[in-house]
Amino acid sequence: MIATVAGGARRTLRAGVFASLIGAMVGAVAGMAAPGIATARADGVKLGYVEFPPYTQTDGGVAKGSLIEAFDKAAKAAGIAYTAESAPARRLFSGIADGEFNIFLGIRTVKEFDGSTLISAAPIARIELNAYGIGEAPAVKAKEDLSGKAVIALNGYSYGGWRAWMEDPANKVQMVDARTADQALQLLQAGRAPTLLQYSLPMQQALGGKTLADLKVTPVQSLDVYIVVSKKTPDAAAVLAKLEAGFKATQ
């Protein structure tokens, strides 16, 4: 039941804090519900998410993004009412453990989840991080491969800990920051740096369906997304089973 997260919100499963990737989902806006996505109900569950566009984000007070859309379809298929709230990663992880939040879509290897959660047997999506170059594929497999080089990266993304490493003066990486995925692609095409570190979905959105013959890509990291349910959720096992069935039915 796994789907690769790529190509717009293609088949709705188009992120980090997904393990280290969840760290990329910074700048979370707490307390935002999703009236345009979910039908709020007192006995509904609460989905927690971090700001990680275009996978999960808050837009005009409404939860949006490809994973939000995928969850919305699965929840409706499962007959589960929910609200959605954005929160910083640390608060979200502890909130899942203590029951403040009922559901999270992300990686399963978070220490706060040990013994406090139920997790789907299979991933429901995959998020891919790539290195892009013009004319020649970047030889990037590890952070150390960027030492002494110029790299384009989006503001607000930690890239699973890669940004902190790149910003360390000892590693001699020249950071070229971009505000948007479109600007990042323009900087790459203008030759501002030989390498752009980017997730697959925002890159495809920036391309807008166009194909650049000289654009080369090197896969850097692939992270699976699971359904994580707090054990403090009423009938947690049943909720997880219904959501698993919902995702399977809507893929």
MIDOSE-1310 file (N, C-alpha, C; in nm, 2 decimals, decimal comma, always signed):
residues 251
miat	+0,08/-0,12/+0,00/+0,00/+0,00/+0,00/+0,09/+0,13/+0,00; +0,21/+0,11/-0,04/+0,30/+0,22/-0,04/+0,29/+0,30/-0,17; +0,30/+0,44/-0,16/+0,30/+0,52/-0,27/+0,42/+0,61/-0,27; +0,49/+0,63/-0,38/+0,60/+0,73/-0,38/+0,54/+0,87/-0,39
vagg	+0,59/+0,96/-0,30/+0,54/+1,09/-0,29/+0,60/+1,18/-0,40; +0,54/+1,20/-0,52/+0,60/+1,27/-0,62/+0,49/+1,31/-0,72; +0,52/+1,41/-0,80/+0,43/+1,45/-0,91/+0,31/+1,53/-0,87; +0,32/+1,65/-0,81/+0,21/+1,72/-0,76/+0,16/+1,65/-0,64
arrt	+0,02/+1,66/-0,62/-0,04/+1,58/-0,51/-0,09/+1,45/-0,57; -0,01/+1,40/-0,66/-0,05/+1,29/-0,74/-0,10/+1,17/-0,66; -0,22/+1,13/-0,69/-0,30/+1,03/-0,62/-0,29/+1,06/-0,47; -0,29/+1,19/-0,44/-0,30/+1,25/-0,30/-0,19/+1,21/-0,21
lrag	-0,09/+1,13/-0,25/+0,01/+1,09/-0,15/+0,14/+1,16/-0,18; +0,14/+1,27/-0,20/+0,25/+1,34/-0,20/+0,27/+1,40/-0,07; +0,81/+1,54/+0,28/+0,80/+1,57/+0,35/+0,88/+1,58/+0,39; +1,06/+1,65/+0,87/+1,06/+1,61/+0,85/+1,04/+1,59/+0,98
vfas	+0,90/+1,62/+0,98/+1,00/+1,56/+1,06/+0,97/+1,42/+1,05; +1,03/+1,35/+0,96/+1,01/+1,21/+0,94/+1,15/+1,16/+0,98; +1,17/+1,12/+1,10/+1,29/+1,08/+1,16/+1,37/+1,21/+1,15; +1,49/+1,20/+1,09/+1,57/+1,32/+1,08/+1,50/+1,42/+0,99
liga	+1,42/+1,37/+0,89/+1,35/+1,45/+0,80/+1,25/+1,54/+0,87; +1,19/+1,48/+0,98/+1,09/+1,56/+1,06/+1,16/+1,69/+1,10; +1,29/+1,68/+1,13/+1,36/+1,81/+1,17/+1,35/+1,91/+1,06; +1,32/+1,87/+0,93/+1,31/+1,96/+0,82/+1,18/+2,04/+0,83
mvga	+1,09/+1,99/+0,90/+0,96/+2,06/+0,91/+0,96/+2,16/+1,02; +1,03/+2,27/+1,00/+1,04/+2,37/+1,10/+0,95/+2,48/+1,08; +0,94/+2,57/+1,18/+0,85/+2,69/+1,17/+0,71/+2,65/+1,19; +0,68/+2,56/+1,27/+0,54/+2,51/+1,28/+0,45/+2,62/+1,35
vagm	+0,33/+2,63/+1,30/+0,23/+2,72/+1,36/+0,14/+2,65/+1,45; +0,15/+2,67/+1,58/+0,06/+2,59/+1,67/-0,08/+2,64/+1,67; -0,17/+2,55/+1,69/-0,31/+2,58/+1,72/-0,39/+2,61/+1,59; -0,35/+2,57/+1,47/-0,42/+2,59/+1,35/-0,51/+2,47/+1,32
aapg	-0,64/+2,49/+1,31/-0,73/+2,38/+1,28/-0,75/+2,37/+1,13; -0,83/+2,28/+1,08/-0,84/+2,26/+0,94/-0,99/+2,26/+0,90; -1,06/+2,37/+0,91/-1,21/+2,37/+0,88/-1,24/+2,34/+0,74; -1,14/+2,37/+0,64/-1,17/+2,34/+0,51/-1,14/+2,19/+0,47
iata	-1,08/+2,12/+0,56/-1,04/+1,98/+0,53/-1,13/+1,88/+0,61; -1,14/+1,91/+0,74/-1,20/+1,81/+0,83/-1,33/+1,87/+0,88; -1,42/+1,78/+0,92/-1,54/+1,82/+0,99/-1,52/+1,81/+1,13; -1,50/+1,92/+1,21/-1,47/+1,91/+1,35/-1,58/+1,85/+1,43
radg	-1,55/+1,77/+1,52/-1,65/+1,71/+1,60/-1,59/+1,68/+1,74; -1,67/+1,69/+1,84/-1,61/+1,68/+1,98/-1,55/+1,54/+2,00; -1,60/+1,44/+1,94/-1,55/+1,30/+1,96/-1,46/+1,26/+1,85; -1,41/+1,35/+1,76/-1,32/+1,32/+1,65/-1,18/+1,31/+1,71
vklg	-1,09/+1,25/+1,63/-0,95/+1,25/+1,66/-0,88/+1,37/+1,61; -0,76/+1,39/+1,67/-0,68/+1,51/+1,63/-0,55/+1,46/+1,56; -0,54/+1,51/+1,43/-0,42/+1,49/+1,36/-0,32/+1,60/+1,38; -0,20/+1,56/+1,42/-0,09/+1,66/+1,45/+0,00/+1,66/+1,33
yvef	+0,04/+1,78/+1,29/+0,14/+1,79/+1,18/+0,23/+1,91/+1,20; +0,34/+1,91/+1,12/+0,44/+2,02/+1,13/+0,43/+2,09/+0,99; +0,49/+2,21/+0,99/+0,49/+2,29/+0,87/+0,60/+2,24/+0,77; +0,56/+2,16/+0,67/+0,66/+2,10/+0,58/+0,60/+2,10/+0,44
ppyt	+0,58/+2,23/+0,38/+0,52/+2,24/+0,25/+0,61/+2,17/+0,14; +0,55/+2,11/+0,04/+0,40/+2,10/+0,01/+0,34/+1,97/+0,07; +0,40/+1,91/+0,16/+0,34/+1,79/+0,22/+0,24/+1,81/+0,33; +0,28/+1,89/+0,43/+0,18/+1,93/+0,53/+0,21/+2,08/+0,56
qtdg	+0,11/+2,16/+0,56/+0,13/+2,30/+0,59/-0,01/+2,37/+0,63; +0,01/+2,49/+0,68/-0,11/+2,57/+0,71/-0,12/+2,69/+0,61; -0,24/+2,70/+0,55/-0,26/+2,81/+0,45/-0,39/+2,88/+0,48; -0,38/+3,00/+0,53/-0,50/+3,07/+0,57/-0,58/+3,01/+0,68
gvak	-0,51/+2,95/+0,77/-0,57/+2,88/+0,89/-0,62/+2,75/+0,86; -0,60/+2,70/+0,74/-0,65/+2,56/+0,69/-0,53/+2,47/+0,67; -0,55/+2,35/+0,72/-0,44/+2,24/+0,70/-0,45/+2,20/+0,55; -0,34/+2,20/+0,49/-0,33/+2,17/+0,35/-0,20/+2,08/+0,32
gsli	-0,19/+2,04/+0,20/-0,07/+1,96/+0,16/-0,11/+1,82/+0,11; -0,02/+1,76/+0,04/-0,05/+1,63/-0,02/-0,08/+1,52/+0,08; +0,00/+1,52/+0,20/-0,03/+1,42/+0,30/-0,16/+1,45/+0,37; -0,19/+1,58/+0,39/-0,32/+1,61/+0,45/-0,43/+1,57/+0,36
eafd	-0,42/+1,59/+0,23/-0,52/+1,55/+0,14/-0,54/+1,40/+0,14; -0,43/+1,33/+0,15/-0,43/+1,18/+0,15/-0,50/+1,13/+0,27; -0,47/+1,19/+0,39/-0,53/+1,15/+0,51/-0,68/+1,18/+0,51; -0,71/+1,30/+0,46/-0,86/+1,34/+0,45/-0,94/+1,23/+0,38
kaak	-0,89/+1,19/+0,27/-0,96/+1,08/+0,19/-0,97/+0,95/+0,27; -0,86/+0,92/+0,33/-0,86/+0,79/+0,40/-0,95/+0,80/+0,52; -0,95/+0,91/+0,59/-1,04/+0,93/+0,71/-1,18/+0,92/+0,67; -1,22/+0,99/+0,56/-1,35/+0,98/+0,52/-1,40/+0,84/+0,48
aagi	-1,31/+0,77/+0,41/-1,33/+0,63/+0,37/-1,35/+0,54/+0,49; -1,28/+0,58/+0,60/-1,29/+0,50/+0,72/-1,40/+0,54/+0,82; -1,46/+0,66/+0,78/-1,57/+0,71/+0,87/-1,52/+0,77/+1,00; -1,40/+0,83/+0,99/-1,34/+0,89/+1,11/-1,34/+1,04/+1,10
ayta	-1,40/+1,11/+1,19/-1,40/+1,25/+1,20/-1,27/+1,30/+1,26; -1,22/+1,41/+1,22/-1,10/+1,46/+1,28/-1,08/+1,61/+1,27; -0,99/+1,67/+1,35/-0,94/+1,80/+1,33/-0,79/+1,79/+1,31; -0,73/+1,90/+1,26/-0,59/+1,90/+1,23/-0,53/+2,02/+1,30
esap	-0,41/+2,00/+1,36/-0,34/+2,11/+1,43/-0,19/+2,10/+1,40; -0,14/+2,22/+1,37/+0,00/+2,23/+1,34/+0,08/+2,26/+1,48; +0,19/+2,20/+1,49/+0,27/+2,21/+1,62/+0,42/+2,19/+1,59; +0,50/+2,25/+1,67/+0,65/+2,23/+1,65/+0,67/+2,08/+1,68
arrl	+0,78/+2,03/+1,62/+0,81/+1,88/+1,62/+0,82/+1,83/+1,76; +0,89/+1,90/+1,85/+0,91/+1,85/+1,99/+0,77/+1,84/+2,06; +0,69/+1,94/+2,05/+0,56/+1,94/+2,11/+0,47/+1,83/+2,05; +0,48/+1,81/+1,92/+0,40/+1,71/+1,85/+0,44/+1,57/+1,90
fsgi	+0,57/+1,54/+1,90/+0,61/+1,41/+1,94/+0,57/+1,38/+2,09; +0,59/+1,47/+2,18/+0,55/+1,45/+2,32/+0,40/+1,44/+2,33; +0,33/+1,52/+2,24/+0,19/+1,53/+2,24/+0,12/+1,40/+2,20; +0,19/+1,33/+2,10/+0,14/+1,20/+2,06/+0,16/+1,10/+2,17
adge	+0,27/+1,10/+2,24/+0,29/+1,01/+2,35/+0,20/+1,03/+2,47; +0,16/+1,15/+2,50/+0,07/+1,18/+2,61/-0,07/+1,19/+2,58; -0,10/+1,18/+2,45/-0,24/+1,18/+2,40/-0,30/+1,32/+2,37; -0,22/+1,42/+2,37/-0,27/+1,55/+2,32/-0,31/+1,55/+2,18
fnif	-0,23/+1,47/+2,10/-0,26/+1,45/+1,96/-0,28/+1,30/+1,95; -0,37/+1,26/+1,86/-0,41/+1,12/+1,84/-0,33/+1,05/+1,73; -0,30/+1,13/+1,62/-0,25/+1,07/+1,50/-0,14/+1,16/+1,44; -0,03/+1,09/+1,39/+0,08/+1,16/+1,32/+0,11/+1,08/+1,20
lgir	+0,14/+1,15/+1,09/+0,19/+1,08/+0,97/+0,34/+1,11/+0,95; +0,42/+1,01/+0,97/+0,57/+1,03/+0,96/+0,64/+0,90/+0,99; +0,77/+0,92/+1,03/+0,85/+0,80/+1,06/+0,81/+0,74/+1,19; +0,85/+0,62/+1,21/+0,81/+0,55/+1,33/+0,93/+0,54/+1,43
tvke	+1,05/+0,58/+1,39/+1,16/+0,57/+1,48/+1,19/+0,70/+1,56; +1,09/+0,74/+1,64/+1,10/+0,85/+1,73/+1,10/+0,80/+1,87; +1,19/+0,84/+1,95/+1,20/+0,78/+2,09/+1,08/+0,80/+2,17; +1,01/+0,91/+2,15/+0,89/+0,93/+2,23/+0,78/+0,83/+2,19
fdgs	+0,79/+0,77/+2,08/+0,69/+0,67/+2,03/+0,70/+0,53/+2,09; +0,82/+0,51/+2,15/+0,84/+0,37/+2,21/+0,75/+0,34/+2,32; +0,66/+0,24/+2,30/+0,57/+0,20/+2,40/+0,45/+0,28/+2,41; +0,44/+0,39/+2,34/+0,33/+0,48/+2,36/+0,24/+0,49/+2,23
tlis	+0,27/+0,42/+2,13/+0,20/+0,43/+2,00/+0,18/+0,30/+1,94; +0,08/+0,30/+1,84/+0,06/+0,19/+1,75/+0,09/+0,24/+1,61; +0,16/+0,16/+1,53/+0,21/+0,21/+1,40/+0,17/+0,11/+1,29; +0,13/+0,17/+1,18/+0,08/+0,09/+1,07/+0,19/-0,01/+1,02
aapi	+0,14/-0,13/+0,98/+0,23/-0,23/+0,94/+0,31/-0,20/+0,82; +0,26/-0,12/+0,73/+0,33/-0,08/+0,61/+0,32/+0,07/+0,59; +0,42/+0,13/+0,53/+0,42/+0,28/+0,50/+0,31/+0,31/+0,41; +0,26/+0,44/+0,42/+0,15/+0,48/+0,33/+0,20/+0,58/+0,23
arie	+0,32/+0,62/+0,24/+0,38/+0,71/+0,14/+0,53/+0,71/+0,16; +0,60/+0,77/+0,06/+0,75/+0,79/+0,07/+0,79/+0,92/+0,02; +0,88/+0,99/+0,10/+0,93/+1,12/+0,06/+1,07/+1,11/+0,02; +1,11/+1,17/-0,09/+1,24/+1,15/-0,15/+1,32/+1,28/-0,15
lnay	+1,44/+1,28/-0,10/+1,53/+1,39/-0,11/+1,64/+1,37/-0,21; +1,65/+1,46/-0,30/+1,75/+1,45/-0,41/+1,84/+1,57/-0,42; +1,95/+1,54/-0,49/+2,05/+1,65/-0,52/+2,04/+1,67/-0,67; +2,02/+1,79/-0,72/+2,00/+1,83/-0,86/+2,12/+1,91/-0,91
gige	+2,15/+1,89/-1,03/+2,25/+1,97/-1,10/+2,22/+1,99/-1,24; +2,29/+2,08/-1,31/+2,27/+2,11/-1,45/+2,39/+2,06/-1,53; +2,36/+1,97/-1,62/+2,46/+1,92/-1,71/+2,53/+1,79/-1,65; +2,55/+1,79/-1,52/+2,62/+1,67/-1,46/+2,55/+1,64/-1,33
apav	+2,52/+1,51/-1,31/+2,46/+1,47/-1,19/+2,55/+1,49/-1,07; +2,50/+1,55/-0,96/+2,58/+1,58/-0,84/+2,63/+1,45/-0,78; +2,75/+1,44/-0,74/+2,80/+1,32/-0,67/+2,78/+1,34/-0,52; +2,65/+1,32/-0,48/+2,62/+1,34/-0,34/+2,55/+1,22/-0,29
kake	+2,61/+1,16/-0,19/+2,55/+1,04/-0,12/+2,55/+1,07/+0,03; +2,64/+1,15/+0,07/+2,65/+1,18/+0,21/+2,68/+1,33/+0,23; +2,65/+1,39/+0,35/+2,68/+1,53/+0,37/+2,82/+1,57/+0,34; +2,91/+1,48/+0,37/+3,05/+1,51/+0,35/+3,09/+1,53/+0,20
dlsg	+3,00/+1,49/+0,11/+3,03/+1,51/-0,03/+3,01/+1,66/-0,07; +2,94/+1,73/+0,02/+2,92/+1,87/-0,01/+3,03/+1,97/+0,05; +3,12/+1,91/+0,12/+3,23/+1,99/+0,18/+3,31/+2,07/+0,07; +3,32/+2,20/+0,10/+3,39/+2,29/+0,01/+3,32/+2,33/-0,11
kavi	+3,19/+2,30/-0,12/+3,11/+2,33/-0,24/+3,00/+2,43/-0,21; +2,94/+2,48/-0,31/+2,83/+2,57/-0,30/+2,70/+2,49/-0,32; +2,60/+2,52/-0,24/+2,48/+2,44/-0,24/+2,35/+2,53/-0,22; +2,25/+2,51/-0,31/+2,13/+2,58/-0,30/+2,03/+2,51/-0,21
alng	+1,97/+2,57/-0,11/+1,88/+2,51/-0,02/+1,77/+2,60/+0,01; +1,65/+2,55/+0,04/+1,53/+2,63/+0,08/+1,54/+2,67/+0,22; +1,50/+2,80/+0,25/+1,49/+2,85/+0,38/+1,39/+2,77/+0,46; +1,41/+2,74/+0,59/+1,31/+2,67/+0,67/+1,32/+2,52/+0,66
ysyg	+1,40/+2,46/+0,58/+1,42/+2,32/+0,58/+1,55/+2,28/+0,64; +1,55/+2,19/+0,73/+1,68/+2,14/+0,79/+1,73/+2,02/+0,71; +1,65/+1,96/+0,62/+1,70/+1,85/+0,54/+1,75/+1,74/+0,62; +1,68/+1,71/+0,73/+1,71/+1,59/+0,81/+1,85/+1,61/+0,88
gwra	+1,88/+1,73/+0,92/+2,01/+1,76/+0,98/+2,12/+1,80/+0,89; +2,10/+1,80/+0,76/+2,20/+1,84/+0,66/+2,23/+1,99/+0,67; +2,12/+2,07/+0,69/+2,15/+2,21/+0,70/+2,24/+2,25/+0,81; +2,22/+2,20/+0,93/+2,31/+2,23/+1,04/+2,45/+2,19/+1,01
wmed	+2,47/+2,08/+0,94/+2,60/+2,04/+0,90/+2,66/+2,13/+0,80; +2,58/+2,17/+0,70/+2,63/+2,26/+0,60/+2,66/+2,40/+0,65; +2,59/+2,44/+0,75/+2,61/+2,58/+0,81/+2,72/+2,58/+0,90; +2,78/+2,47/+0,94/+2,90/+2,47/+1,03/+3,02/+2,51/+0,94
pank	+3,08/+2,62/+0,98/+3,20/+2,68/+0,91/+3,31/+2,58/+0,89; +3,32/+2,48/+0,98/+3,42/+2,38/+0,96/+3,41/+2,30/+0,84; +3,29/+2,29/+0,78/+3,26/+2,20/+0,67/+3,27/+2,28/+0,53; +3,29/+2,41/+0,54/+3,32/+2,49/+0,43/+3,22/+2,48/+0,31
vqmv	+3,10/+2,48/+0,35/+2,99/+2,48/+0,25/+2,94/+2,62/+0,23; +2,93/+2,67/+0,10/+2,87/+2,80/+0,07/+2,73/+2,78/+0,05; +2,65/+2,83/+0,14/+2,50/+2,82/+0,13/+2,44/+2,93/+0,04; +2,36/+2,89/-0,05/+2,28/+2,98/-0,13/+2,14/+2,96/-0,10
dart	+2,08/+3,04/-0,02/+1,94/+3,02/+0,02/+1,84/+3,07/-0,08; +1,73/+3,00/-0,09/+1,62/+3,03/-0,17/+1,49/+3,04/-0,09; +1,40/+3,13/-0,12/+1,27/+3,15/-0,05/+1,17/+3,05/-0,10; +1,17/+3,01/-0,22/+1,07/+2,92/-0,28/+1,14/+2,82/-0,37
adqa	+1,06/+2,71/-0,40/+1,12/+2,61/-0,49/+1,14/+2,66/-0,63; +1,06/+2,76/-0,67/+1,08/+2,82/-0,80/+1,21/+2,90/-0,81; +1,23/+2,97/-0,70/+1,35/+3,05/-0,70/+1,48/+2,96/-0,69; +1,47/+2,85/-0,62/+1,58/+2,76/-0,61/+1,61/+2,70/-0,74
lqll	+1,52/+2,67/-0,82/+1,54/+2,62/-0,96/+1,60/+2,72/-1,04; +1,55/+2,85/-1,03/+1,61/+2,96/-1,11/+1,76/+2,98/-1,08; +1,79/+2,97/-0,95/+1,93/+2,99/-0,90/+2,02/+2,88/-0,96; +1,96/+2,76/-0,96/+2,04/+2,64/-1,02/+2,07/+2,67/-1,17
qagr	+1,96/+2,71/-1,24/+1,98/+2,73/-1,38/+2,07/+2,85/-1,41; +2,07/+2,95/-1,32/+2,16/+3,06/-1,34/+2,31/+3,04/-1,30; +2,33/+2,92/-1,25/+2,47/+2,88/-1,21/+2,52/+2,94/-1,08; +2,42/+2,97/-0,99/+2,47/+3,03/-0,86/+2,54/+2,92/-0,78
aptl	+2,51/+2,80/-0,80/+2,57/+2,69/-0,73/+2,55/+2,56/-0,82; +2,64/+2,47/-0,81/+2,63/+2,35/-0,89/+2,53/+2,24/-0,84; +2,49/+2,26/-0,72/+2,40/+2,16/-0,66/+2,28/+2,22/-0,59; +2,16/+2,17/-0,61/+2,04/+2,21/-0,54/+1,99/+2,09/-0,46
lqys	+1,98/+2,10/-0,33/+1,93/+2,00/-0,24/+1,78/+2,02/-0,23; +1,70/+1,92/-0,27/+1,55/+1,95/-0,28/+1,47/+1,82/-0,27; +1,35/+1,83/-0,21/+1,26/+1,72/-0,21/+1,19/+1,70/-0,35; +1,15/+1,58/-0,38/+1,10/+1,56/-0,52/+0,97/+1,63/-0,55
lpmq	+0,88/+1,64/-0,46/+0,75/+1,71/-0,49/+0,77/+1,86/-0,52; +0,83/+1,94/-0,43/+0,85/+2,08/-0,46/+0,93/+2,10/-0,59; +1,02/+2,01/-0,62/+1,10/+2,03/-0,75/+1,00/+2,00/-0,87; +0,92/+1,90/-0,86/+0,83/+1,88/-0,97/+0,73/+1,99/-0,99
qalg	+0,69/+2,05/-0,87/+0,59/+2,16/-0,88/+0,66/+2,28/-0,94; +0,79/+2,30/-0,91/+0,87/+2,41/-0,97/+0,88/+2,39/-1,12; +0,90/+2,27/-1,16/+0,92/+2,24/-1,31/+0,78/+2,26/-1,38; +0,67/+2,24/-1,31/+0,54/+2,27/-1,37/+0,51/+2,18/-1,49
gktl	+0,56/+2,06/-1,49/+0,54/+1,97/-1,60/+0,64/+1,97/-1,71; +0,73/+2,07/-1,70/+0,83/+2,09/-1,81/+0,94/+1,99/-1,78; +1,01/+1,96/-1,89/+1,13/+1,87/-1,88/+1,25/+1,95/-1,92; +1,35/+1,96/-1,83/+1,48/+2,02/-1,86/+1,58/+1,91/-1,90
adlk	+1,62/+1,92/-2,03/+1,71/+1,81/-2,08/+1,84/+1,80/-2,01; +1,89/+1,91/-1,95/+2,02/+1,91/-1,89/+2,01/+1,90/-1,74; +1,89/+1,88/-1,68/+1,87/+1,86/-1,54/+1,90/+1,72/-1,50; +2,00/+1,70/-1,41/+2,04/+1,57/-1,36/+2,00/+1,56/-1,21
vtpv	+1,97/+1,44/-1,17/+1,93/+1,41/-1,03/+2,01/+1,30/-0,97; +2,04/+1,31/-0,84/+2,10/+1,20/-0,77/+2,02/+1,18/-0,64; +1,96/+1,06/-0,63/+1,88/+1,03/-0,50/+1,97/+1,04/-0,38; +1,93/+1,10/-0,28/+2,01/+1,12/-0,16/+1,95/+1,04/-0,04
qsld	+1,82/+1,05/-0,03/+1,75/+0,99/+0,09/+1,61/+0,96/+0,06; +1,56/+0,85/+0,10/+1,42/+0,81/+0,09/+1,36/+0,77/+0,22; +1,26/+0,83/+0,26/+1,20/+0,81/+0,40/+1,05/+0,77/+0,39; +1,02/+0,66/+0,45/+0,88/+0,61/+0,45/+0,80/+0,68/+0,56
vyiv	+0,67/+0,70/+0,52/+0,57/+0,76/+0,61/+0,48/+0,66/+0,66; +0,46/+0,66/+0,79/+0,37/+0,56/+0,85/+0,25/+0,63/+0,92; +0,15/+0,56/+0,95/+0,04/+0,61/+1,04/+0,08/+0,58/+1,18; +0,09/+0,68/+1,26/+0,13/+0,66/+1,40/+0,01/+0,71/+1,49
vskk	-0,04/+0,62/+1,57/-0,16/+0,64/+1,66/-0,12/+0,63/+1,80; -0,15/+0,74/+1,88/-0,13/+0,73/+2,02/-0,21/+0,63/+2,09; -0,15/+0,55/+2,18/-0,22/+0,45/+2,25/-0,33/+0,51/+2,34; -0,32/+0,64/+2,37/-0,42/+0,70/+2,46/-0,54/+0,74/+2,38
tpda	-0,54/+0,72/+2,25/-0,66/+0,74/+2,17/-0,76/+0,63/+2,20; -0,89/+0,67/+2,23/-0,99/+0,57/+2,25/-1,00/+0,47/+2,13; -1,00/+0,34/+2,17/-1,00/+0,23/+2,07/-0,89/+0,25/+1,96; -0,77/+0,28/+2,01/-0,66/+0,31/+1,92/-0,63/+0,20/+1,82
aavl	-0,64/+0,07/+1,85/-0,62/-0,03/+1,76/-0,72/-0,03/+1,65; -0,85/+0,00/+1,68/-0,95/+0,00/+1,58/-0,94/+0,12/+1,49; -0,89/+0,24/+1,55/-0,87/+0,36/+1,47/-0,76/+0,33/+1,37; -0,65/+0,27/+1,41/-0,54/+0,24/+1,32/-0,59/+0,14/+1,21
akle	-0,66/+0,04/+1,25/-0,71/-0,06/+1,15/-0,80/+0,01/+1,04; -0,89/+0,10/+1,09/-0,97/+0,17/+0,99/-0,90/+0,26/+0,90; -0,80/+0,33/+0,96/-0,72/+0,42/+0,87/-0,63/+0,34/+0,77; -0,58/+0,23/+0,81/-0,50/+0,15/+0,72/-0,59/+0,10/+0,60
agfk	-0,71/+0,06/+0,64/-0,81/+0,02/+0,53/-0,84/+0,14/+0,45; -0,86/+0,26/+0,51/-0,89/+0,38/+0,43/-0,79/+0,42/+0,33; -0,66/+0,41/+0,38/-0,55/+0,44/+0,28/-0,55/+0,34/+0,17; -0,56/+0,22/+0,20/-0,56/+0,11/+0,10/-0,67/+0,13/+0,00
atq	-0,79/+0,18/+0,05/-0,90/+0,19/-0,04/-0,89/+0,32/-0,13; -0,82/+0,42/-0,09/-0,81/+0,54/-0,16/-0,69/+0,56/-0,24; -0,60/+0,46/-0,24/-0,48/+0,47/-0,32/-0,50/+0,43/-0,46
